[in-house]
Amino acid sequence: MSAFKQFQQDLERQLESLAAYPEISRTNISLLLDKLRQNRFNLVMLGAFKRGKSTLINALLGEPLLPTAVIPLTSVVTIIGYGEEVRIEVLFHNGQRQQIPSSELAAYITERGNPQNIKGVQEVDIAYPSEYLKDGVRIIDTPGVGSIYSHNTEVAYNYLPQVDAAIFVITVDPPLSAAEEEFLKDIREYVHKLFFVLNKIDYVEEAERQEALDFTRQVLQANLVTDKLPIFPLTAKLALEGKQQNQPDVLAASLLPQFEEHLRTFLYQEKGRVLLVSCINGALKTITDSTLALKVERHASAMSRKDLEEKIGRFNFELQGLEKEREMSLLLLDGRMKGIFEDINADLEAFKKETLSRLHQEVQDAFQQKVRGSGDLRQEMEVFLFGALRNVFTLWRRDEIDRIAQRLGDIHQEFADRINEILARLTQLTARIFDFSLRGFSAETALTEKSQFWFKFKEDPVGLEIIQMTVTSLLPRALTRGLLLKKLLENVDELVDKHCGRLRYDFQTRLNDLGRDFRQTWLAKIDDTTASIRQALDRALAQKQVSDQNATARLGELDQRLAEILQAEGALLSLKEKIQFTLH
């Protein structure tokens, strides 16, 4: 049995034992056990379109499983996990699933087979027998950023919160694009492990490879703010040929084996260590949170009834100050969110004014050009107007989100810090009043990570898809050319106004939802912590009211419970030390 497997089993037994204590949150321990048992690890392919991400996956697997082509190809996320035999299942946005043969894969995941994802595919899951995919590793192919298909970039961005580690694929020619540099800046905050592959080195002479490596390293270091950045040059296409044709010399010339050795070392050693330590830290955090109430009750039980009632009074008095501060923080949040919406309104008005002027001119220019042709003028102008409207609104919305997302992220962090400070002070005043130690205790972070917040806000809007239908319904068939142009210009005004209203409503709804989520998360965490302290004090006071003998018996029971839990905590700390020493 491998060291990782042994540690995994040891930790599972300790977590199961910990869950038996009534004071410990079984929900938290269950989540940790699920994470440990599934051992799921997402290794995601990232980068611009046409860098060879799908080809690199095929090279790693040793088989052309994923389709490749000269056009921007992947249009949906494709997840490859372990299976004893190849099995492909398509998951649609409507919740339906469909199993397909390998020969039909391109019809669902490529732009040619599924343009603009008209089939409504959410993702494709592939089971495949590969050593890379054992022990929970999943290789995930994402659409390339920066292609002419804007929805592909959105899909790639929206999948980022699920990244455990990423292989960022770049090529010697062309060099890093502006879209890739922007993508790097976005992902550096939460992708904890990045591997960089410089693909297609066979495109340049061997003497030029070092120059390409040096240039790429310089750009990456500037964007990621680090001087430790290994980059692996290789040619995925040649590597796949070498594996398929069983030609070791060809495979060696591709330089893929060097990268594979580095990747395997990470997957079989560091990945396991990170997973185990993460689960242990989660268990330790659960213990410290759970023992807070135990410590309160234990020290309260040791007091006289008179002292206990006096300290409960002090606790309630000081708690009032924290509650006022909490309410003030929520009022400040409301003000910040209102300010954001006012800025969106101002941006929408400016956008509306500029768009009306531009579209009026574009419609007139297009009309004058098409009126000289022999086609169906009305239909051609409908198509033109629909395309112009959709493009301008889609681009503006994306730019607007980029403008305000950073501000929203700053607000998120500001108020997360406020609430977490209140939580810390709540536990500190409790320890001070009832005279016990907070060894190892730190208030649990109340809010979700910034990346989760960001991508929740970047979800697709509603309403834009009805533009084409609206345009068609507003243009009567029997119109002279002059009246047709006049009607088109009137429709520009009406449609721009209508869809500005839809975007305004969509933004407002999202901001309201975020504000409500903030409030619920914050209040729930503070209220849960406060309630657990109050319940501990109520139990101690109730024992005092019954008899001193009952209080003494309860005190002994609490001492025993704390000793048992602290013993479990020590075992976890010991296991953590062994893991860090062995798996490094």
Phi, psi and omega in degrees: 000135180291159179300321180298313181299320180296315178296321180298316179293318179300316182292321179299318178296319180293320179294320178297321177293321180296323181294344181284342179284126182297336182283339185275139180294110180291331178297312180298315181294323178298319178297319179293320178295319177299315180299317182293316184288321180289326178051038184278134183220119184267112175257108193251135174275124181233161177140181180284168177293151177062033173263351178096029181295313180295322178295322178295320176299315178301321180294320178296320181281337180082017181207142179285066183291315182266142179290148176228156180196178183272352178259160174305122197253295190292125183246348177223164179287134177241123184249124181245113178242177185283143173202151181293336176216160183292129178214127184241129180229131179261128175253125182262160180299333181278004177094349181285153177234149180214127177274135184228157174282163180302327183295340182259003184301317182299335182289348183243334187247001181248158177293327180289317182278335184218066185299134179057020182052049182292342180276356176070039181278128176275312176195165177239127180256128181238126171266132185211137181279095179219143179299328180300331191263001178285163179061034170089359180286134175236126175268129188235123179263127180245156175298151180284143176278153173082009178278176178289346179267096186298330181294334177294317178299318179298318180298316180298315179296317185293340181272348187303322181301344182265008183280127169264319172211157186222144170255112181265115186262125175232172181226164181287333183209116003279166179288183181303133180269170177297322179297321178293319179297319178295321179297318178299318180296326181286324187273345187292342184286335188220359172272106190282341180219117180242131171250133180250127179243126175262097187273166175063038180292344177289353179284342182236160177293155183302325181293335182271350184296317181297322177297318178295320178297315182297317179296314181297317180298320180298315181293316181295318180298323179293322183280327184261355177055057177207150178253000179251098189214088177289134178236133184253109176282139179193173171233108185295322182298315179293324179296319179296318178300317181297320180288316182296320184266005179053051179244096183302324181295319179294317179298317179297321180294336180287342182068008177296322182305323179298317179291320180299320179297317179296317181294317180298318179303317179294313186293322185270345181240292186296321180301315179296319179297315180299317180296311183296314181295323178298317179293321179296316179299322177295320178293319178298322179294320178297320179297313182295322177294318184288325182285348177301309181294323178297316180294321177300310182294321181297313182287329177292323181292335181279351182271162170288160181299320181297313179296320181296314179298322179294318181288326175297321176299316177298318180299313180297322180294312182291330179296329179300321178297319179293324179293323176295320179294324177297314180296323177295321178298320180291324176296319177296323177299314179303319180295318180296316181293324177297320178297321177299316182293324176297321177294320178297318178301315180296318179296321179296319180296317179295318178297317181299314181297315181292319183294319178300315181296315183292315183292325176303314182291317181295321179295316179296317180297315180295322180298314181297327180286316185281337182294339180275353181272182183251004183279183177284101186301316181299312182294318180297321180289326175299313180298316181297312183295318178301312181298318181295316180296312182298315181298314185292321180287321179296314181294319181295317181299317180297316179295322180295319177298318177298325181289321187262343184297322179294320178296318178295322177296321178295320178296316177306312182292319181302313185279334171298316179298320180298310184291320179294328175293321177296318178298316180297317181291328177298313180291324180293317180292327177296314179295322180293314183293319185259006167060061172220166184273147175254038183306122177078000184271137170217136183301135181293136177299125189277338189248161177290164179292157182300323182297320179294320177298312183303310187283338172296323182284337185273008179299155183297146179279173174250159170106327186291334184292346182268001181302313185299317179297319182294317179301313182299319185287341185265359183246101178299153181290317187272083179227137171289167182297320180295315179292326179298314178297317179299317180294322178299315181294323176295322179293327176303311180300313184293317183289320178298315179297316182298315185279337168297319177297320179295317179295320179300315180295319181297314178297315182297318179299316181294318179296318178298318179296318179296316178300318179294320178296319177304308183301312183298318181294313181298306185297322180297316182293314180295316181295321179295317179295315179297317181297319180295323178291315180298318180296321177296318179293320179297320179296317180296317181293321179298320178296321179296323183287336179282299178188156177295328180296318177296320180296319179295318179297317179296324179298317178296322178296318179295319178300320180293317180297316180296319180298318180295317182291321178293329175293319177296322177298318178298321178296321178294318179296322178294317178296320179299318179297318179296318180298314182293330179283322186276313183262086181225000000 
